[in-house]
């Protein structure tokens, strides 16, 4: 097994040297499961392909273990990769597909047989070894693709959106299977996805990217609760974080977040930070997760200094919860995530309590987080 180091890695394309990946710095620890996540075109797959040797590095260094791999061919990097498309050979059996790479390396037949059956046992596809890919479901085909990758016991395991072709139910199932697989084989893994739910549920750490630049690297919990900027706060979370523009003002010894519709009292710990940054009488942006706004009567009674009022436009039923979309008359809606037991009628005037202890504050211009 091995750790991975990206040191000031850049990728440029074309005549005008358009930057796809910029100043990428990351250390992946031995046996760690890292997820690269971001919107289409953010550079996550390009980064993975540079590590695999399928793209040249324009600047910087990539190490696998202690070895600089910039100029080493893909076949000599001791990695295995699973792509979005299964890329199975349709005329070969499952056994032959998994064994294909080992046969190219001219390993003895008994070693190939042991390796294939061991991988099949780990992936629970032992009963499918004699079938052709067309006789398998999508999830089973993806397991065969995983088997072909892990059969070599590589130093590094790379996955480029391997679940995007599966339906929603199969994606959930395969997420857990990949996590269990990683725990069994303990191979350093980098997983690329645009799906923030996959990123949050699978990664030991998550790397959020945008426009070729790393925005934040941390555990899923920290990224969700303390996003470093508004891009991360908006991209991670479903529904995304609510943002409200307002101005900070001192009133009766308390710091208030003031809008033309309502005032919210800033908790003392955050108020001290905002005062120290000389942001009183300045415009900033408040961020609050939908689950941190409540219709519950006891919370409204206890939160007289942190209430918002608006017209309920519509609601979405998602099973145990409902998402309520509230017009607060600032050319903006708030989304509130409430228990299904809480019911409000569309078109009604509603009041909700904001849990200001969970509020985050962002700079109006840089969009960076102000309160830690």
SEKE-831418 format. One record per residue (C-alpha): residue number from 1; x, y, z negated. Coordinates in Angstrom, 2 decimals, padded with zeros to 5 digits. Example, Ala and Ser with C-alpha at 12.3 -4.5 7.8 and 13.67 -1.06 7.14 Angstrom:
BEGIN
rec i->1, u->012.30, v->-004.50, w->-007.80
rec i->2, u->013.67, v->-001.06, w->-007.14
END
This chain:
BEGIN
rec i->1, u->000.00, v->000.00, w->000.00
rec i->2, u->001.09, v->003.63, w->000.37
rec i->3, u->000.35, v->007.23, w->-000.40
rec i->4, u->-000.09, v->009.80, w->002.40
rec i->5, u->001.28, v->013.33, w->002.69
rec i->6, u->000.18, v->016.06, w->005.08
rec i->7, u->002.66, v->018.93, w->004.92
rec i->8, u->001.62, v->022.17, w->006.68
rec i->9, u->000.07, v->020.27, w->009.58
rec i->10, u->-001.29, v->022.16, w->012.60
rec i->11, u->-003.01, v->021.02, w->015.77
rec i->12, u->-003.24, v->023.33, w->018.79
rec i->13, u->-004.86, v->022.64, w->022.14
rec i->14, u->-004.64, v->024.04, w->025.64
rec i->15, u->-002.95, v->026.94, w->027.38
rec i->16, u->-004.02, v->029.43, w->024.71
rec i->17, u->-002.97, v->027.21, w->021.81
rec i->18, u->-006.43, v->027.14, w->020.27
rec i->19, u->-006.09, v->025.99, w->016.66
rec i->20, u->-008.12, v->022.91, w->015.75
rec i->21, u->-006.39, v->022.21, w->012.41
rec i->22, u->-004.58, v->024.90, w->010.46
rec i->23, u->-002.03, v->024.59, w->007.63
rec i->24, u->-003.42, v->021.26, w->006.43
rec i->25, u->-001.80, v->020.25, w->003.12
rec i->26, u->-002.98, v->017.15, w->001.28
rec i->27, u->-001.56, v->014.32, w->-000.80
rec i->28, u->-003.55, v->011.08, w->-000.89
rec i->29, u->-002.55, v->008.80, w->-003.74
rec i->30, u->-001.93, v->005.07, w->-003.34
rec i->31, u->-005.27, v->003.12, w->-003.19
rec i->32, u->-007.30, v->006.37, w->-003.33
rec i->33, u->-010.53, v->006.75, w->-001.32
rec i->34, u->-010.56, v->010.24, w->000.23
rec i->35, u->-013.44, v->011.64, w->002.28
rec i->36, u->-013.01, v->014.42, w->004.85
rec i->37, u->-016.34, v->016.19, w->005.37
rec i->38, u->-017.49, v->019.20, w->007.31
rec i->39, u->-019.63, v->020.31, w->010.25
rec i->40, u->-018.94, v->019.25, w->013.83
rec i->41, u->-015.77, v->020.85, w->015.17
rec i->42, u->-014.21, v->021.46, w->011.74
rec i->43, u->-011.10, v->019.37, w->012.52
rec i->44, u->-011.75, v->016.34, w->010.33
rec i->45, u->-011.59, v->013.70, w->013.10
rec i->46, u->-008.60, v->015.46, w->014.68
rec i->47, u->-006.80, v->015.23, w->011.34
rec i->48, u->-007.56, v->011.51, w->011.12
rec i->49, u->-006.39, v->010.94, w->014.70
rec i->50, u->-003.09, v->012.71, w->013.97
rec i->51, u->-002.55, v->010.39, w->011.02
rec i->52, u->-003.34, v->007.42, w->013.26
rec i->53, u->-000.96, v->008.63, w->015.96
rec i->54, u->-003.74, v->009.11, w->018.52
rec i->55, u->-003.08, v->012.87, w->018.58
rec i->56, u->000.29, v->014.62, w->018.51
rec i->57, u->001.10, v->016.94, w->015.62
rec i->58, u->001.74, v->020.50, w->016.85
rec i->59, u->003.53, v->021.56, w->013.66
rec i->60, u->004.15, v->020.09, w->010.23
rec i->61, u->004.85, v->016.63, w->008.90
rec i->62, u->002.82, v->013.52, w->008.11
rec i->63, u->004.23, v->010.84, w->005.83
rec i->64, u->002.92, v->007.35, w->005.13
rec i->65, u->004.75, v->006.22, w->002.04
rec i->66, u->008.27, v->007.62, w->002.35
rec i->67, u->008.29, v->007.41, w->006.15
rec i->68, u->007.84, v->010.43, w->008.43
rec i->69, u->005.45, v->009.15, w->011.11
rec i->70, u->005.15, v->012.11, w->013.51
rec i->71, u->007.01, v->010.30, w->016.29
rec i->72, u->006.14, v->006.70, w->015.38
rec i->73, u->003.71, v->004.96, w->017.79
rec i->74, u->000.28, v->004.03, w->016.39
rec i->75, u->001.01, v->000.29, w->016.51
rec i->76, u->004.00, v->000.76, w->014.21
rec i->77, u->002.28, v->002.86, w->011.53
rec i->78, u->000.74, v->-000.12, w->009.70
rec i->79, u->-002.77, v->001.33, w->009.73
rec i->80, u->-006.20, v->-000.02, w->010.67
rec i->81, u->-008.99, v->002.14, w->012.01
rec i->82, u->-012.76, v->001.77, w->012.30
rec i->83, u->-014.49, v->004.05, w->014.80
rec i->84, u->-018.04, v->005.35, w->015.16
rec i->85, u->-018.63, v->002.80, w->017.92
rec i->86, u->-018.05, v->-000.81, w->016.93
rec i->87, u->-016.00, v->-001.49, w->020.12
rec i->88, u->-016.45, v->-005.25, w->019.81
rec i->89, u->-015.67, v->-007.55, w->022.72
rec i->90, u->-019.12, v->-008.77, w->023.84
rec i->91, u->-017.89, v->-012.06, w->025.33
rec i->92, u->-015.93, v->-013.04, w->022.23
rec i->93, u->-017.34, v->-014.63, w->019.10
rec i->94, u->-017.17, v->-012.88, w->015.74
rec i->95, u->-014.21, v->-015.10, w->014.85
rec i->96, u->-012.39, v->-014.16, w->018.05
rec i->97, u->-013.09, v->-010.45, w->017.60
rec i->98, u->-011.63, v->-010.44, w->014.09
rec i->99, u->-008.66, v->-012.57, w->015.15
rec i->100, u->-007.86, v->-010.57, w->018.31
rec i->101, u->-005.26, v->-008.24, w->016.80
rec i->102, u->-003.53, v->-011.05, w->014.96
rec i->103, u->-003.25, v->-013.07, w->018.16
rec i->104, u->-001.67, v->-010.11, w->019.92
rec i->105, u->000.97, v->-010.17, w->017.20
rec i->106, u->001.46, v->-013.89, w->017.94
rec i->107, u->000.95, v->-015.06, w->014.38
rec i->108, u->000.71, v->-018.81, w->013.79
rec i->109, u->-002.78, v->-020.25, w->014.25
rec i->110, u->-003.12, v->-021.41, w->010.65
rec i->111, u->-002.24, v->-017.91, w->009.36
rec i->112, u->-004.81, v->-016.35, w->011.67
rec i->113, u->-007.45, v->-018.82, w->010.53
rec i->114, u->-006.77, v->-018.12, w->006.86
rec i->115, u->-006.83, v->-014.35, w->007.40
rec i->116, u->-010.06, v->-014.36, w->009.42
rec i->117, u->-011.90, v->-016.58, w->006.94
rec i->118, u->-010.65, v->-014.51, w->004.01
rec i->119, u->-011.94, v->-011.29, w->005.63
rec i->120, u->-015.24, v->-012.96, w->006.53
rec i->121, u->-015.66, v->-014.11, w->002.93
rec i->122, u->-015.03, v->-010.59, w->001.58
rec i->123, u->-017.56, v->-009.12, w->004.03
rec i->124, u->-020.07, v->-011.97, w->003.63
rec i->125, u->-020.18, v->-012.80, w->007.34
rec i->126, u->-018.90, v->-016.38, w->007.10
rec i->127, u->-022.12, v->-017.72, w->008.66
rec i->128, u->-021.76, v->-015.48, w->011.72
rec i->129, u->-018.25, v->-016.46, w->012.88
rec i->130, u->-019.51, v->-018.43, w->015.89
rec i->131, u->-022.04, v->-015.81, w->017.04
rec i->132, u->-021.57, v->-013.19, w->019.75
rec i->133, u->-021.98, v->-009.48, w->018.88
rec i->134, u->-025.29, v->-009.28, w->020.76
rec i->135, u->-026.73, v->-011.79, w->018.28
rec i->136, u->-025.99, v->-009.53, w->015.32
rec i->137, u->-027.77, v->-006.56, w->013.74
rec i->138, u->-026.13, v->-003.14, w->013.63
rec i->139, u->-025.01, v->-003.61, w->010.04
rec i->140, u->-023.54, v->-007.02, w->010.82
rec i->141, u->-021.63, v->-005.62, w->013.81
rec i->142, u->-020.21, v->-002.88, w->011.62
rec i->143, u->-019.03, v->-005.52, w->009.15
rec i->144, u->-017.29, v->-007.34, w->011.99
rec i->145, u->-015.55, v->-004.09, w->012.94
rec i->146, u->-014.50, v->-003.68, w->009.31
rec i->147, u->-013.28, v->-007.29, w->009.26
rec i->148, u->-011.11, v->-006.69, w->012.32
rec i->149, u->-009.56, v->-003.70, w->010.53
rec i->150, u->-008.92, v->-005.27, w->007.12
rec i->151, u->-007.72, v->-008.65, w->008.39
rec i->152, u->-004.19, v->-007.27, w->008.75
rec i->153, u->-004.04, v->-005.92, w->005.16
rec i->154, u->-002.64, v->-002.57, w->006.36
rec i->155, u->-001.06, v->000.14, w->004.26
rec i->156, u->-003.77, v->002.63, w->005.24
rec i->157, u->-007.40, v->002.15, w->006.23
rec i->158, u->-008.99, v->004.90, w->008.39
rec i->159, u->-012.73, v->005.27, w->009.09
rec i->160, u->-014.12, v->007.80, w->011.57
rec i->161, u->-017.88, v->008.22, w->010.98
rec i->162, u->-018.41, v->004.43, w->010.93
rec i->163, u->-022.05, v->004.60, w->009.82
rec i->164, u->-023.43, v->007.32, w->012.09
rec i->165, u->-024.99, v->004.82, w->014.53
rec i->166, u->-026.96, v->003.01, w->011.82
rec i->167, u->-030.47, v->003.81, w->010.64
rec i->168, u->-030.98, v->005.48, w->007.26
rec i->169, u->-031.65, v->002.28, w->005.29
rec i->170, u->-028.62, v->000.50, w->006.74
rec i->171, u->-026.39, v->003.51, w->006.04
rec i->172, u->-027.28, v->003.32, w->002.35
rec i->173, u->-026.56, v->-000.42, w->002.29
rec i->174, u->-023.27, v->-000.08, w->004.18
rec i->175, u->-022.11, v->002.76, w->001.92
rec i->176, u->-022.23, v->000.45, w->-001.07
rec i->177, u->-020.60, v->-002.38, w->000.90
rec i->178, u->-017.69, v->-000.16, w->001.95
rec i->179, u->-017.20, v->001.02, w->-001.64
rec i->180, u->-017.18, v->-002.59, w->-002.87
rec i->181, u->-014.81, v->-003.54, w->-000.06
rec i->182, u->-012.39, v->-000.81, w->-001.09
rec i->183, u->-012.44, v->-002.02, w->-004.68
rec i->184, u->-011.64, v->-005.55, w->-003.54
rec i->185, u->-008.81, v->-004.80, w->-001.11
rec i->186, u->-007.42, v->-001.66, w->-002.86
rec i->187, u->-006.06, v->-000.07, w->000.31
rec i->188, u->-005.52, v->003.68, w->000.62
rec i->189, u->-008.53, v->004.87, w->002.60
rec i->190, u->-009.43, v->008.08, w->004.45
rec i->191, u->-013.05, v->008.32, w->005.54
rec i->192, u->-014.40, v->010.99, w->007.90
rec i->193, u->-018.07, v->012.01, w->007.92
rec i->194, u->-020.32, v->014.99, w->008.58
rec i->195, u->-022.83, v->013.58, w->006.07
rec i->196, u->-022.40, v->015.27, w->002.70
rec i->197, u->-024.36, v->012.51, w->000.93
rec i->198, u->-021.82, v->009.94, w->002.15
rec i->199, u->-019.01, v->012.21, w->001.01
rec i->200, u->-020.44, v->012.75, w->-002.47
rec i->201, u->-021.35, v->009.12, w->-003.12
rec i->202, u->-018.22, v->007.45, w->-001.74
rec i->203, u->-015.13, v->009.57, w->-002.32
rec i->204, u->-012.78, v->009.56, w->-005.30
rec i->205, u->-012.04, v->013.05, w->-003.99
rec i->206, u->-013.70, v->015.05, w->-001.24
rec i->207, u->-011.95, v->017.37, w->001.24
rec i->208, u->-014.38, v->019.97, w->002.58
rec i->209, u->-013.26, v->021.47, w->005.91
rec i->210, u->-014.46, v->024.32, w->008.09
rec i->211, u->-012.91, v->025.67, w->011.29
rec i->212, u->-009.82, v->023.54, w->010.86
rec i->213, u->-009.10, v->024.80, w->007.33
rec i->214, u->-009.41, v->023.00, w->004.00
rec i->215, u->-011.97, v->024.83, w->001.87
rec i->216, u->-011.80, v->022.72, w->-001.28
rec i->217, u->-010.34, v->019.42, w->-002.49
rec i->218, u->-011.74, v->017.94, w->-005.69
rec i->219, u->-013.99, v->015.30, w->-007.22
rec i->220, u->-017.59, v->015.24, w->-005.96
rec i->221, u->-018.81, v->016.54, w->-009.33
rec i->222, u->-016.53, v->019.59, w->-009.32
rec i->223, u->-017.30, v->020.42, w->-005.69
rec i->224, u->-021.03, v->020.28, w->-006.38
rec i->225, u->-020.98, v->022.22, w->-009.65
rec i->226, u->-018.12, v->024.65, w->-008.96
rec i->227, u->-017.82, v->025.26, w->-005.21
rec i->228, u->-014.97, v->027.66, w->-004.48
rec i->229, u->-016.93, v->029.67, w->-001.92
rec i->230, u->-020.36, v->030.09, w->-000.37
rec i->231, u->-019.58, v->027.80, w->002.56
rec i->232, u->-018.93, v->024.84, w->000.24
rec i->233, u->-021.91, v->025.76, w->-001.96
rec i->234, u->-024.20, v->025.83, w->001.07
rec i->235, u->-022.79, v->022.76, w->002.84
rec i->236, u->-022.78, v->020.47, w->-000.20
rec i->237, u->-026.18, v->019.80, w->-001.69
rec i->238, u->-029.61, v->018.96, w->-000.31
rec i->239, u->-031.49, v->021.25, w->-000.35
rec i->240, u->-028.57, v->023.69, w->-000.28
rec i->241, u->-027.88, v->026.30, w->-002.92
rec i->242, u->-030.07, v->029.41, w->-003.05
rec i->243, u->-028.31, v->032.76, w->-002.56
rec i->244, u->-029.69, v->036.09, w->-003.80
rec i->245, u->-028.12, v->039.51, w->-003.16
rec i->246, u->-028.23, v->041.93, w->-006.05
rec i->247, u->-026.35, v->044.49, w->-008.14
rec i->248, u->-024.86, v->044.19, w->-011.61
rec i->249, u->-026.03, v->046.81, w->-014.13
rec i->250, u->-025.58, v->047.35, w->-017.85
rec i->251, u->-028.86, v->047.63, w->-019.76
rec i->252, u->-029.24, v->047.73, w->-023.53
rec i->253, u->-025.87, v->046.05, w->-024.06
rec i->254, u->-026.61, v->043.23, w->-021.63
rec i->255, u->-025.38, v->042.69, w->-018.10
rec i->256, u->-028.28, v->042.38, w->-015.68
rec i->257, u->-028.36, v->041.01, w->-012.15
rec i->258, u->-030.77, v->043.49, w->-010.58
rec i->259, u->-032.84, v->043.17, w->-007.39
rec i->260, u->-035.79, v->045.23, w->-006.16
rec i->261, u->-038.07, v->042.35, w->-007.20
rec i->262, u->-036.72, v->041.06, w->-010.51
rec i->263, u->-033.91, v->041.27, w->-013.09
rec i->264, u->-031.95, v->038.33, w->-014.46
rec i->265, u->-029.82, v->038.52, w->-017.61
rec i->266, u->-026.26, v->037.27, w->-017.14
rec i->267, u->-025.07, v->034.91, w->-019.94
rec i->268, u->-022.33, v->036.39, w->-022.18
rec i->269, u->-019.52, v->034.09, w->-020.97
rec i->270, u->-020.07, v->034.97, w->-017.33
rec i->271, u->-020.81, v->038.62, w->-018.15
rec i->272, u->-017.34, v->038.96, w->-019.68
rec i->273, u->-015.69, v->037.65, w->-016.55
rec i->274, u->-017.71, v->039.89, w->-014.24
rec i->275, u->-016.98, v->042.96, w->-016.39
rec i->276, u->-013.27, v->042.18, w->-016.37
rec i->277, u->-013.38, v->042.10, w->-012.57
rec i->278, u->-014.89, v->045.62, w->-012.57
rec i->279, u->-018.03, v->044.48, w->-010.79
rec i->280, u->-020.56, v->046.47, w->-012.84
rec i->281, u->-022.65, v->048.64, w->-010.47
rec i->282, u->-021.35, v->046.58, w->-007.57
rec i->283, u->-023.30, v->044.30, w->-005.24
rec i->284, u->-022.59, v->040.58, w->-005.56
rec i->285, u->-024.35, v->037.33, w->-004.65
rec i->286, u->-025.92, v->034.95, w->-007.14
rec i->287, u->-026.03, v->031.25, w->-006.28
rec i->288, u->-028.40, v->028.80, w->-007.97
rec i->289, u->-029.19, v->025.15, w->-007.15
rec i->290, u->-032.87, v->024.30, w->-006.48
rec i->291, u->-032.97, v->021.95, w->-009.49
rec i->292, u->-031.92, v->024.81, w->-011.80
rec i->293, u->-035.14, v->026.76, w->-011.20
rec i->294, u->-038.17, v->025.46, w->-013.07
rec i->295, u->-041.96, v->025.80, w->-013.14
rec i->296, u->-042.23, v->024.03, w->-016.51
rec i->297, u->-044.23, v->026.21, w->-018.95
rec i->298, u->-041.90, v->025.71, w->-021.92
rec i->299, u->-038.92, v->026.86, w->-019.84
rec i->300, u->-040.81, v->029.92, w->-018.62
rec i->301, u->-041.77, v->030.81, w->-022.20
rec i->302, u->-038.15, v->030.47, w->-023.35
rec i->303, u->-036.70, v->032.43, w->-020.41
rec i->304, u->-038.41, v->035.83, w->-020.47
rec i->305, u->-035.17, v->037.47, w->-019.25
rec i->306, u->-034.61, v->035.15, w->-016.29
rec i->307, u->-037.90, v->034.88, w->-014.39
rec i->308, u->-038.59, v->035.16, w->-010.67
rec i->309, u->-041.96, v->035.66, w->-009.01
rec i->310, u->-043.00, v->035.01, w->-005.44
rec i->311, u->-045.58, v->033.52, w->-003.12
rec i->312, u->-045.45, v->029.78, w->-002.52
rec i->313, u->-045.18, v->029.38, w->001.26
rec i->314, u->-045.20, v->025.59, w->001.48
rec i->315, u->-043.92, v->022.49, w->-000.25
rec i->316, u->-042.26, v->019.28, w->000.88
rec i->317, u->-043.02, v->015.92, w->-000.71
rec i->318, u->-039.88, v->013.74, w->-000.92
rec i->319, u->-041.00, v->011.00, w->-003.30
rec i->320, u->-040.18, v->011.63, w->-006.94
rec i->321, u->-039.67, v->015.36, w->-006.26
rec i->322, u->-041.18, v->018.21, w->-004.30
rec i->323, u->-039.30, v->021.09, w->-002.70
rec i->324, u->-041.19, v->024.37, w->-003.11
rec i->325, u->-040.35, v->027.27, w->-000.77
rec i->326, u->-040.99, v->030.62, w->-002.47
rec i->327, u->-041.08, v->033.98, w->-000.65
rec i->328, u->-039.36, v->036.52, w->-002.92
rec i->329, u->-039.75, v->039.46, w->-000.52
rec i->330, u->-036.06, v->039.99, w->000.20
rec i->331, u->-036.19, v->038.52, w->003.69
rec i->332, u->-035.32, v->035.33, w->001.87
rec i->333, u->-036.91, v->032.28, w->000.32
rec i->334, u->-035.98, v->030.38, w->-002.78
rec i->335, u->-036.20, v->026.60, w->-002.75
rec i->336, u->-037.18, v->025.01, w->-006.05
rec i->337, u->-036.78, v->021.30, w->-006.69
rec i->338, u->-039.42, v->020.14, w->-009.13
rec i->339, u->-040.70, v->016.86, w->-010.50
rec i->340, u->-043.68, v->015.47, w->-008.59
rec i->341, u->-045.74, v->015.96, w->-011.75
rec i->342, u->-045.46, v->019.75, w->-011.31
rec i->343, u->-048.02, v->020.90, w->-008.73
rec i->344, u->-048.60, v->024.36, w->-007.26
rec i->345, u->-050.88, v->025.37, w->-004.41
rec i->346, u->-049.55, v->026.84, w->-001.18
rec i->347, u->-050.24, v->030.58, w->-000.94
rec i->348, u->-050.41, v->031.11, w->-004.70
rec i->349, u->-048.36, v->033.61, w->-006.70
rec i->350, u->-045.95, v->031.62, w->-008.88
rec i->351, u->-043.45, v->032.36, w->-011.62
rec i->352, u->-040.35, v->030.26, w->-012.26
rec i->353, u->-037.48, v->030.29, w->-014.77
rec i->354, u->-033.87, v->030.48, w->-013.56
rec i->355, u->-031.34, v->028.60, w->-015.68
rec i->356, u->-028.73, v->031.38, w->-015.72
rec i->357, u->-026.23, v->029.15, w->-017.51
rec i->358, u->-026.01, v->027.26, w->-014.19
rec i->359, u->-025.82, v->030.38, w->-012.01
rec i->360, u->-022.73, v->031.09, w->-009.96
rec i->361, u->-021.60, v->034.49, w->-008.70
rec i->362, u->-019.84, v->035.14, w->-005.39
rec i->363, u->-018.05, v->038.14, w->-003.93
rec i->364, u->-020.25, v->039.92, w->-001.39
rec i->365, u->-017.49, v->040.29, w->001.22
rec i->366, u->-015.06, v->037.39, w->000.70
rec i->367, u->-017.84, v->034.96, w->-000.39
rec i->368, u->-015.42, v->033.49, w->-002.93
rec i->369, u->-016.56, v->032.24, w->-006.34
rec i->370, u->-016.08, v->034.86, w->-009.06
rec i->371, u->-016.96, v->032.87, w->-012.18
rec i->372, u->-015.16, v->029.64, w->-013.04
END
